[in-house]
Amino acid sequence: MMLKICVVSQQLKKSISGVGLHTNNLVHHLSRDGNEVWVVVPEDQIPEGSLPYHVWRVNPPLLGDNQARWISLSWNFSRALTELTKREHFDLIHFTDVRESLLYFGKIPTVGNINDTYSAELHSLAYYRRHFQDWLIRWLYYHVVHSFEGIAVRKLDTVIANSLFTTGIVILNYRVKPQKLITCYKSIDPEKYRLSRELRAIQPPHPPVVLFVGTNMQRKGLPVLIQSASNILATCKNTQFWVVGEDKAVPRMKDLCKEAGVLDSFRFMGWQSQTELTNTYAQADIFVMPSITEALGMVFVEAMASGVAVVGTEVGGIPEIIDHEVNGLLVAPNNPDQLAEAIVRLIQDEPFRSRLVEKSKTTVDQFSVSRMMKSTYEIYASTLQQKKR
């Protein structure tokens, strides 16, 4: 049965987080499968050219690329949906971020993705002070988000969690009935990363490259990588550290590099398109994201698909991707010495690194678009059936 689906998302043209990648995979495959798809999206996120789906534009968020952009977007999306649903009859509305459904109160069946857990899983003020430069603002913001996100989660007909870890945290902290919450892993298209592997095969010899990709760099552990760098460089002198992503904390990260005496070994590359990132992955030997907390971490799967050995932390949903010493390495969070040891091991032991990369191909298959879409259609069917009852 073909459906008429409205997908509501903050990102489409420019992916600044996993939400954008997920939205692109979702709407492309919904359209390809013959469904009538409408996408409600900020006007600066509309791709150029002919599109296989309809677009309904809203004003860009007031806070731009700031994490709090969802606040104004929830209002913009609510107004747009009120107008759009007077003209078009949808079977279902899919919010790619549950928070952005906060102000929508229509009667059409709704599903929404919960993409992270840092607001659901609150900590003491001392915890934020220990880990974040902007600790007070972050502590306040996360508490505000916790309240509103809980309302949005309970209001939706079905909530899609991106990992088993996320599922457990949401049930525990937002008092959501387990039957309302369904785990569905996000996906990548391995074909898009085939070029990275092909380019890797023709790379000339070069110093070891350790790659970090991500926004929210403090939460994703970039300070820990910076702290580990001097130990790595003491053994592997020419190692380079590449950092991809936009974050207001970048000046602070550079200051930390200066304080540690490793600034010359770090290259801050800013945001990159998927095409640019393909080339960057091809030149990297090791991908590292030593997160303090992480709901899942699809960027590890991207790195695996690109033929890069990965190192992550034993937190959140990361162990659902990385099987220690099978397809990557896991280290304790906030442990620069252990992180340095893992990276040096991968630099020095190329056969071991190659074995991890080879094993990771099976992991990539587990996060395919076809698997995600199969689960998504099952969620849609279940939601519509529940609504009928």
C-alpha positions in Angstrom: 0.0 0.0 0.0 1.4 3.4 -1.0 1.2 6.1 1.5 1.1 9.9 1.5 3.7 11.0 4.1 4.8 14.3 5.4 8.4 14.4 6.6 9.3 17.3 8.9 13.0 18.0 9.2 15.5 20.7 10.1 18.1 19.5 7.6 18.1 18.4 4.0 20.5 20.3 1.8 23.3 20.6 4.3 23.8 17.8 6.8 25.3 19.2 10.0 24.4 16.1 12.0 23.1 12.6 11.6 19.6 14.1 11.3 20.4 15.4 7.8 21.8 12.1 6.6 18.8 10.3 7.9 16.4 12.7 6.3 18.0 12.3 2.9 18.0 8.5 3.1 14.4 8.5 4.3 12.8 10.8 1.7 14.8 9.4 -1.2 13.8 5.8 -0.5 10.2 6.7 0.4 9.9 8.5 -2.9 11.7 5.7 -4.8 9.2 3.1 -3.4 6.3 5.0 -4.9 5.0 6.9 -1.9 3.8 10.5 -2.3 6.2 12.4 -0.1 6.1 16.0 1.2 9.0 17.5 3.1 8.5 20.5 5.4 12.0 22.1 5.7 13.6 25.5 6.3 13.9 27.4 3.0 17.7 27.5 3.2 17.8 23.7 3.4 16.0 23.1 0.1 18.3 21.3 -2.5 18.6 22.7 -5.9 17.3 21.1 -9.0 14.4 18.7 -9.7 13.3 16.7 -6.7 11.3 13.4 -6.5 9.2 14.8 -3.6 7.2 18.0 -2.8 8.7 20.7 -0.6 6.9 23.0 1.8 9.3 25.7 3.0 9.4 27.5 6.4 11.5 30.3 7.7 15.0 29.3 8.8 15.5 28.8 12.6 16.3 32.0 14.6 19.4 30.3 16.1 20.9 29.0 12.8 23.3 26.1 13.5 22.9 26.3 17.2 21.6 23.2 19.0 18.6 25.3 20.2 17.4 25.9 16.7 14.6 23.4 17.3 12.8 25.9 19.6 11.9 28.3 16.8 11.5 25.5 14.3 8.8 23.8 16.3 6.8 26.9 16.0 7.5 27.3 12.3 6.7 23.7 11.6 3.4 23.8 13.6 2.2 26.8 11.6 3.2 25.2 8.3 1.5 21.9 9.1 -1.7 23.7 10.1 -1.8 25.3 6.7 -0.5 22.4 4.7 -2.9 19.8 6.2 -5.9 22.0 5.2 -4.8 21.4 1.6 -3.4 17.9 1.6 -4.5 14.8 3.4 -1.6 12.8 4.8 -1.7 9.2 6.1 1.2 10.0 8.5 3.6 12.8 9.7 7.2 11.8 10.4 9.2 14.3 12.5 13.0 13.5 12.2 13.5 15.1 15.6 10.9 14.6 18.3 11.5 18.0 19.8 10.2 19.7 16.7 6.8 18.1 17.1 6.3 20.0 20.4 3.8 22.5 19.1 1.9 20.3 16.7 -1.5 19.3 17.9 -3.2 17.9 14.8 -5.0 14.6 14.6 -2.9 12.9 11.9 -0.9 9.9 13.1 2.6 11.0 14.1 6.0 9.3 14.5 9.2 11.0 15.6 12.9 10.1 16.0 14.7 10.6 19.2 18.4 11.0 18.2 20.3 11.6 21.4 20.1 11.1 25.1 22.1 13.9 26.6 18.9 15.8 27.6 17.0 12.7 28.8 19.9 11.5 30.9 20.6 14.5 33.2 23.6 14.8 35.5 24.7 17.0 38.4 26.0 20.5 37.9 29.5 19.2 38.9 29.4 16.8 36.0 28.9 19.6 33.4 31.5 21.8 35.1 34.0 19.0 34.9 33.4 18.3 31.2 32.3 21.5 29.5 33.6 25.0 29.1 30.0 26.3 28.8 28.9 24.2 31.8 26.3 26.5 33.3 24.5 27.3 30.1 24.6 23.7 29.1 23.3 22.5 32.4 20.4 25.0 32.2 19.7 24.2 28.5 19.6 20.5 29.0 17.2 20.8 31.9 14.9 22.9 29.8 15.1 20.5 26.9 14.4 17.6 29.2 11.1 19.0 30.2 9.9 19.9 26.7 11.3 16.7 25.0 9.5 14.6 27.6 6.2 16.3 26.6 6.9 15.8 22.9 7.8 12.1 23.3 4.7 11.3 25.3 2.5 13.2 22.7 3.6 11.3 19.6 1.9 8.1 18.6 5.2 6.3 18.1 8.7 7.2 19.0 11.6 5.8 17.0 14.8 5.4 19.1 18.1 5.1 17.3 19.6 2.5 19.6 18.8 0.0 22.3 20.6 2.3 24.7 18.4 5.2 23.7 15.3 3.1 24.1 16.2 2.2 27.7 17.0 5.8 28.6 13.8 7.2 27.2 11.6 4.6 28.9 13.4 5.2 32.2 13.5 9.0 32.2 10.4 10.1 30.2 7.9 7.5 31.6 7.0 6.3 28.1 5.2 3.0 27.7 7.6 0.4 26.2 5.1 -0.5 23.4 5.1 3.1 22.2 8.9 3.1 21.7 10.6 1.2 18.8 14.3 0.8 18.1 15.3 1.4 14.5 18.9 1.9 13.6 19.7 4.7 11.2 21.5 3.8 8.0 24.2 4.7 5.4 24.4 3.9 1.8 27.7 1.9 1.5 27.9 2.8 -2.3 28.5 6.4 -1.3 31.7 5.4 0.5 33.0 3.0 -2.2 34.9 5.9 -3.6 36.7 6.4 -0.3 38.0 2.8 -0.5 39.0 3.3 -4.1 40.9 6.5 -3.4 42.6 4.9 -0.4 44.1 2.2 -2.6 46.0 4.8 -4.6 47.1 7.1 -1.7 50.8 7.7 -1.7 52.7 7.0 1.5 52.0 9.6 4.2 52.3 10.2 7.9 49.6 8.6 10.0 46.3 10.5 10.0 43.9 10.4 12.9 40.5 11.8 12.0 37.7 13.2 14.2 34.3 14.1 12.7 31.5 15.8 14.6 29.8 18.9 16.0 29.3 19.3 19.8 33.0 18.6 20.1 33.2 18.8 23.9 30.5 16.1 24.3 32.1 14.0 21.6 35.4 14.0 23.5 37.7 16.1 21.3 39.4 17.5 24.5 40.3 13.9 25.5 41.9 13.3 22.0 43.9 16.6 22.4 45.1 15.5 25.8 46.2 12.1 24.4 48.1 13.7 21.4 51.4 14.3 23.2 51.7 10.6 24.2 50.9 9.6 20.7 53.4 12.0 19.2 56.1 10.8 21.6 55.9 7.4 19.9 54.6 8.2 16.4 56.3 11.6 15.8 54.7 12.6 12.5 51.1 11.7 13.3 48.5 14.3 12.1 45.1 15.0 13.7 42.3 16.2 11.4 39.2 17.7 12.9 36.1 18.0 10.7 33.0 19.9 11.9 31.6 23.3 13.0 31.4 24.2 16.6 31.5 27.4 18.6 34.0 25.6 20.8 36.7 25.4 18.1 38.6 28.5 19.5 38.7 26.8 22.9 39.8 23.5 21.3 42.7 25.3 19.6 43.7 26.9 22.9 43.8 23.4 24.4 46.1 22.3 21.6 48.4 25.3 22.4 48.4 24.5 26.1 49.3 20.8 25.3 52.0 21.9 22.8 50.4 20.0 19.9 48.7 22.7 17.8 51.1 22.1 14.9 49.9 18.5 14.6 46.2 19.5 14.5 44.3 20.6 11.4 40.8 22.1 12.0 39.0 21.7 8.6 35.5 23.1 9.4 32.3 21.6 8.0 32.6 19.4 4.9 30.0 18.2 2.4 29.6 14.5 1.9 31.7 14.7 -1.3 34.6 16.5 0.6 34.3 14.0 3.5 34.6 11.1 1.1 38.1 12.3 0.2 39.0 13.0 3.8 38.0 9.5 4.9 40.2 8.2 2.1 43.3 9.8 3.6 42.6 8.8 7.2 44.1 5.8 8.8 42.2 5.9 12.1 38.9 7.4 13.0 38.4 8.5 16.7 35.5 9.9 18.6 36.0 9.4 22.3 32.5 10.6 23.3 31.5 11.3 26.9 28.0 10.2 26.0 26.6 9.0 22.7 23.2 7.7 21.8 24.7 5.7 18.9 27.3 7.3 16.6 26.6 6.5 13.0 29.8 8.3 12.0 31.6 5.2 13.1 29.7 3.2 10.4 30.6 5.9 7.9 34.3 5.5 8.8 34.0 1.7 8.6 32.4 1.9 5.2 35.3 4.1 4.1 37.9 1.5 5.2 39.0 3.4 8.3 39.8 1.6 11.6 37.8 3.0 14.4 38.2 3.8 18.1 35.3 4.7 20.3 34.4 4.8 24.0 32.4 2.3 26.0 29.4 4.6 26.5 25.8 4.8 25.3 25.1 3.0 22.0 28.6 2.9 20.7 29.1 -0.8 21.8 26.1 -1.6 19.6 28.4 -0.7 16.6 31.9 -1.5 17.8 32.8 -5.0 19.0 36.1 -4.5 20.9 39.1 -6.0 19.0 36.7 -7.5 16.4 35.7 -4.5 14.2 37.3 -1.7 16.2 38.6 -0.7 19.6 36.8 0.6 22.7 38.3 2.6 25.5 37.1 4.0 28.7 35.7 7.6 28.5 37.8 10.5 29.7 41.0 8.4 29.6 43.7 10.0 27.5 46.3 7.4 28.3 44.1 4.5 27.3 43.0 6.4 24.1 46.7 7.1 23.2 47.6 3.4 23.7 44.8 2.3 21.4 45.7 4.8 18.7 49.5 3.9 18.8 48.6 0.2 18.7 46.6 0.8 15.4 49.4 3.0 13.9 52.1 0.5 14.7 50.3 -2.8 14.0 49.1 -2.5 10.4 48.0 -6.2 10.0 45.8 -5.8 13.1 44.4 -2.6 11.8 43.6 -4.3 8.4 41.8 -7.2 10.2 39.6 -4.7 12.0 38.7 -2.9 8.8 37.9 -6.2 7.0 35.6 -7.4 9.9 33.9 -4.0 9.9 32.4 -4.7 6.4 29.9 -7.0 8.1 28.9 -4.3 10.5 28.2 -1.8 7.7 25.8 -4.3 6.2 23.8 -4.3 9.4 23.2 -0.6 9.0 22.0 -0.6 5.4 19.2 1.6 4.1 17.2 -1.5 3.1 17.1 -2.7 6.7 16.2 0.8 8.0 13.4 1.1 5.5 12.0 -2.3 6.3 11.8 -1.3 9.9 10.4 2.1 9.1 7.5 0.6 7.0 6.7 -1.8 9.9 6.6 1.2 12.3 4.3 3.1 9.9 1.9 0.1 9.6 1.8 -0.4 13.3 1.2 3.3 14.0 -1.7 3.5 11.5 -3.2 0.3 12.8 -3.0 1.5 16.4 -4.6 4.8 15.4 -7.5 3.0 13.7 -8.2 1.1 16.9 
